[in-house]
Amino acid sequence: MSAASAEDRALIRDSARGFLADHATTADVRRWMASELGYDRDIWQRVAGELGWPGVPMDEAHGGLGLGIGETALLMEEMGAALFCSPFLATVCLAGSAIRLGGSEAQKAEYLTAITAGELTATLAVSEASGKVDAAGIHVEAMADGDSYILNGAKRFVIDGHSADLIIVAARQPGTKGEKGISLFAVSGDADGLVRQVLPTLDQTRRQAEVTLADVRVPRSALIGEDGHGWPVLSSALDLGITALAAEQAGGARRCLQLTVDYIQERVQFGRQIGSFQAIKHRCADMMVKVESALAAANNAADAADAGDGEFPMLAALAKAYCSDAFFACAGESIQLHGGVGFTWEYDPHLFFKRARASAAMLGNADYYRERIAVGLGL
């Protein structure tokens, strides 16, 4: 459970917002998204070394700050508002969560300490050709062979999979179905038989990759958790991941509203600022309601995670579903209220629109989580 006070959270927010304002401008984002890596290694080292962001949810024993998901979500909100290009989501919120929840003490000491120091990037490989994030969508096979496992199959839509130093691969025992037989393995990004290819995606600010495993051999020490019983760990890690992503989406929606308000106060038509027209005000008010509701949903889920609330999986699903819709709606409205220039490359709304659309489908779309909520409620 998080030990941060309201004052501590305010300091974290102010520090993050100031750093991103100085080092993650629109010009920076456009430069990073055009690069081969997709982010700036030097900036990532500063984020880890000077600000300690990767260590926020990590235990102090592994060099972390020992804070919680609430503080992690706060950082994600600010990164979402800046469209910050970094491996934070994949490394800290997805792979890091899986290791924290299911890793052995030796694995935590090795991997989490390196992640906290900014020396290791990682990702979680779950989805395959179907794009599903449930147990039924996992078909990569892990066959035991003496003191090793041999992995075969392909993962798609792996966030930062093209560059991650470590890939946590979800695989299943041959002949198993559903939640049974699933295991997690820590696979080096340069393992023999592992091939990575960047996928062409709508959102150029966040890379995704296809990861193919052809007879990739890993030692038993690579197994995270219990053999064949990895689904509870994977499911919980995904819930933490979508909570972080929901916070990022809420931050993006907030920024879309700010961009729009700034523009309508400058744009003059018929001799007056267009922001003075009542119809424009109404649309901005609708955006504000979506933004505030999205922030509340994301923060509520994060606080539930820190509190160990049994309702956390449902609240995480609610946050991802609502924030996906809210961000996409606000990004679309931002383009509309910018008028003709909203579609041009020189203005920023199109970058947020692409991020919103990609994030809505990432780690499961809103319909998937609404169905999960309905099933959980017995409807």
N, C-alpha and C positions, 0 to 999 in steps of 0.2 A: 504494500500500500504506500502511496506517495507520502513523503514527509514534507513536501514543499508547501510553504505558506503562500497566501495570496500575494504578499510582497515579493517573495522569491519568484513567483510566476510572472509578476509584472516586470521584474528585472530581466528574466529570461526573454520575455517577449520584446522588451525594449532593445536589448542587446541584439537579438536576432534581426529585428526590423532595421536597426541601424546598420548592421553588417551587410544585409542584403541590399539596402538602399545604396550602399557605397560600392559593393562588389558584384551585384547581380542586376545590373541595369538591363534595359531592353537591348541595348547594343551588345552587352555581354552574352545575353541569352541567344541572340541571333548568331553570334560568332560560335558559341559552343554547339548549337544545334547543327551547324554546318561542318563541324569537325568530325574526324573519324571516330573518336572516343565518345563524343556526345556530352562531355563535361570537362572541366579544367582540373587536372590533377593537383596543381599548386593550390588552387582555392580549396579543394577537398582536404588537403593536408592542413591548411589553416583552420578549416572548420573543425577538424579533429584535434589538432595540436593546441590551437589558441582558444577555441570556444568549447571544445569537449562535447559537441553534439552527439557523436556516436555513442558516447558513454552515458548519456542521460538515463536510459533504462537498465544499464548494466550494473551489476553488484560492485561494490567498492573493492572486493577481493580480486576483481578482474580489471581494475583500473577505472571503473565507472564512477558515476556520481550517486548511484543508488536511488535515483528518483523514480518516477512512474510513467505510466502510459499517458496520463494527463499532460505531463510536461512534453512528452514525445509528440502528442497530438498538437500541442501549442506550437512547437517548432514546425510541424508539417503544415499547419495553417499558414504560417508566415512564408514558408517555402512555396506553398501553392499560390499565394498572392503575388509572389515574385516570379513565378514559373522557373524556379531555381533548378538548374540541371545538375543533378548529383546522384550518386548511388545510394542515398540515404534510405529510401523506401525499401529497395531490394536487400541491402546489406543489414540494416538495423532492424527494420520493422518486420521483414519476412524471414530471411535466413537467420538473423540474430534471435528472433523469437523462437524459432524451431530449436535452435541450439540451447537457449536458456531453458526451454520447457522440457526437452528430452535428452539433452546431451549428458554424457558422463562428466565427472569432475575433471578428468584429463582433457576431454574435448572442450569444455568450457574454458579451462585455463589456457589452452592453446589458441582456440579460435576467438573467443570473446575478448581476450586481452589484446589480440592483434587487431580486431575490429575497432575496439575502443581507441587504440593508438593511431588508427588510420593506416595501418600497415597491411590490412587485408580487406578486400571487397568481396562480397558474397551475394548469392541470390538463391531463390527457391524455385525449383522447376516442378510444376504440378500439371498444368494444362497440356493437352496433346492436340491432335488434329481437330477434335470436336470443340475445343475451347472450354470444356466443362471444368469446374473446380471441385466437383463432388467425387466421391470414391469410385463411382461407376465409370468416370472418365479416365481412370488410371490404368494403362495397359502395358507400360514398360515393365519388362520382367527382370527379376533378380533371382538367379539360380545359385544356390549354395554349391561351392566346389572346394571341399576341404576347409582350409582356413581362409577362404576368399569367397567373394560373390562375383558373379559375372552378370553385367547389366546389358540389356539389349532393348532398343526401341528409340523413340524420338519424342522430344518435348518441344512444344511451340509456345510462342508468346511469353518467353522467359525474359523478365525485366532485367535489363543490363546483362543478359546472358552472353553477349559477345565479348565482354571484358572482365567479368567477375573472376577473381582468383579462385574462388571456391563455389561449387554448385551443390546445393542440397537437393538430391534427386528423390522423388517419390516413386517407388516401384512396388511391384507385387510378386508374391510367390506364384510360380506357374500353377494353373488350374484353380486359382482362387477367384472369388467374385465379391463385389460390394466392399464393405469396410474390413473384411477379414483378409489377412495375408499381406497387408500393406506395410512397407518398411521405408525408412528414410536413410539415405546414404550421403556422406560427405565426400564429394568427388572433386579432385583437383581440376582446375580449368585447363590444364595442359596434359591430362591423363591420356595414355595411349588408347586410340579408338574413339576418342571424343572429338566431334567436329561441330563447330559453331558457325552459324551464318546469320548475319543481320537481316531482319525482315523489313521490307518496305511498309511503312506505317503512315497513317494520317498525321499523327502527332510526332513531329521531328524533334521535340524537346525531350523525349524519353525513348531510348532505344529498347527494342525487343528483338529477340533472336530465336532461331530454331537450334536446338541442341540434339544432335544425333549420337547415340551410344551404340557402338558396334563391338561386342565382346569386350567391354570395358571391365577390367578386373580391379576390384578394390579389396583391401584386407578387411577382416572382421572388425578391426578397430574403427573402420569407417562407418559402421552401423550406429545410427543415432536412436537410442531407445531400444525397445525390445523387438526382436525379429518377428515380423508378421503382425505386430500390434502397434503400428505407428500411426494409425488413423487418428486416435484421440489427440496426439501431439500435433499432427498436421492440421487437424480441424481447429484446434485452439490457436495455432500460429496464424492460420488464415483469418480467424476472427480478429486477432490483433492487427493483422495487415490491413484488413478492410476498414478497421476503425481509424488507422493512420491515414489511409487513402481518403476516407470520408472527411477527415479534418482538412486535408489538402484541398479537396473539392470545395469545401466551405470557404477556405481562404481564397481560392480562385474566383468563386462567386462574389465574394466581398470586393475583390479587385475589379471585377467587371462592373459592379455598381459604381465604384469610385471613378473609373475611367469614363463612364457614361455621364455621371454628374459633372465632372470636370468639362467634358466636351459640350454639353448642352448649356453650360453657363458661358461658353465662349462663342458658340455658333449663333449668328444673327440672321433672322429671316423676317421679312415684312417689318423691318425696323425695330425688332425686339429680340432679345435672347429667346431661343426656342424653349429653354427651360422654364420660361414664364407661362407657357401654354398649359392649360389644365390637363389636357389629354396626355401630355408628356409627363406631367407630375404624377398622374395616376399610374402610368406604366413604371415609373421609377419607384413609386410606393409599393407596387406589387413585387418588384425586384427586392426591395428592402425586407419585406416580409419573408421572402424565400431565403434571403441571406441569414437573417436572424434565426429563423427556424433551423436552417442547416447547421449553423454554429451550435445551437442548443442541442441538436441531435448528436452531433459528433462529440461534443464535450460530455454529454450525458453517458454515452457509451464508454468513453475513455475513463471517466470517473467510476463507472460500474466495474470496469476491468481492475482498477486499482483497489476497489473495495472488496473484490472477490465475490461480487453479486452473482447469484445463480442465473439471473436474467440477462447476464452480459451477452451471450450468443444472440439472443433475440434483439437486444438493443443495438448490437453491432450490425445485424442484418438491416434493422430499421434505418440506422444512420447511413449505411451504404446506399440503400434504395432511395432515400429521400435526397441525400446530398448529390447523388448522380443526376437526378431529375432537376434539382434546383440549379446546379452549376450549368447544365446544358441549357436550361431555360434562360438564365441570366446572361450567358454568353451569346445566345441568339438575340435576345433583346438589345444587348449592347451593340451588336452589329446593326440591327434595325434602326436604333436611335442615333447611330453615327451617320445614317443615311448612306449615300453612295460610297463615301470613303471608308465605310466599315468593312468593305470587302477587299480593300487594297492592301498590298504587301507592306506599305509604309506605316500603316496604323496597326495597333496591337490587338484589337478584338479578335481578329482571325486566329491568332496564336492561342488565345484562351478557348475559342470555339473548338479548335482541333484537340486541345488537351481535354476539354470537357467531354467531347465525343469519345475519345479513346479511353478516358478514365471510367466512363459509364459502363463500358464493356469489360474493363479490366477486373480480373478476379471475380467475375460473375456480374451479370447485369441486374438492373433493378427488378425485373420480373422474377428472376431466380430467387432473389432475397424476399420479395413479397410472398412468393409461394412457400418459402421456408418459414416465414412468419405465420402464414395461414395454417400450415401443417402443425407448427408448434402450438398454435391456439386451438387445434382440434377442429378446424373449420373444413 
